[in-house]
C-alpha cells in the first residue's frame, strides 16, 4: 500500500504553506477561490486523507494562535518566534505575532486583541504587571502557555530555561582563570528571568571563594549593556557576564569602541549564541538557552491544550555554557587604558 500523503506534501504540490492547505480544506473564506481550487486539486491527486489527530486539533474555533514577544529586534525572541511558527505551520496553524516592547500596557492590549479574535490559544512572554489581564482571559476559558518567563501564583503552563547552573559554571571558570572582580549586567527585576539570573549570580559569588561580585542593574537593551560595561570596568571588573543577548551586544560594542583587549585584559561571557558572537575576532563565550527547543516545546504545550490533552504544568529546560576565547585565558592584572 502506498504511503499516505501528508499535509506538507499537499502544500508543496499546491505551492502554498501547510497552514493555507488547512484553511482551504476547512473552507476558510479568507482563502481565495483560485487557491482553494488548487489545494483541492492537489489533495485529490495525492489521495490526501486528513490525519484525525490533526483534524481534532484544527476543530477549535480558529486555526490561528497568538504569540506575544517583547521584541523582534532581539535575536533570541526572533528565533523563538520562528521556531514556534515553523511548528505551528506543520500542524496547519498560523501564528499572529504581537511585539510588546517590554511594556505591560502593550501586552494587555495584545491579549485583549487576541481574545476578540477568538484565537485557538496564545503563547505569551508575560510581564509581572499583566497578571490581572492574563487571569481574566483564563477565567474566560482562553488557553495560554507562558514561555521564557512566568507569572508567580498563576496556574498557567510554562516553558522556561534555568541559567543558574551555567552562571555558576561561568563564575567558577572565570575564577579558575585568575579573575576575582567579576561584574554582572542584570536584567530588570520586574521579570522572572531577571530575578532568577541575578539570584544565580549572587549564589555563585557567595559559593566561590576569593571572588567579589559587582552588579549593574540594567534592562533588556543594547544601550543598557553598553552602560553596564562602562560602569563595571570603571569599578574594577576584569570579567563581565551579561544577563541577556541584547545586553551582550551592548557590552561587546563598548569593548570594541574603546579598544579594550578582549581575551587579554577583559573576559566577557554573553547570553544566547548567535553567529555574530561566534564570528568575532575573539569569539564570545556564551550561556546558550537552546531557543529552538524552547519554542518547539511551547508550541507542543499549546497544541496539547487545544486538543484537550493533558500537559505538564511547568517545564524547565537546561542551559549550556559554551567556552570560547573571550574568557578562556589566564588573566594577569596589568595597567590598561579604559
Secondary structure, DSSP 8 states (H G I E B T S, - for coil): ------HHHHHHHHTS-HHHHHHHHTT-TTS-HHHHHHHHHHHHHTT----HHHHHHHTSS-SEEEEEES-SSSHHHHHHHHHHHHHHHHTT-EEEEEE-TT-HHHHHHHHHHHHHHT-SEEEE---GGGHHHHHHHHHTT--EEEESS--TT----EEEEE-HHHHHHHHHHHHHTT--EEEEEE--TTSHHHHHHHHHHHHHHHHSTT-EEEEEE--SSHHHHHHHHHHHHHTT-SEEEESSHHHHHHHHHHHHHTT--BTTTBEEEEES--HHHHTSSS--EEEE--HHHHHHHHHHHHHHHHHT----SEEEEE-EEE--TTT-S---------
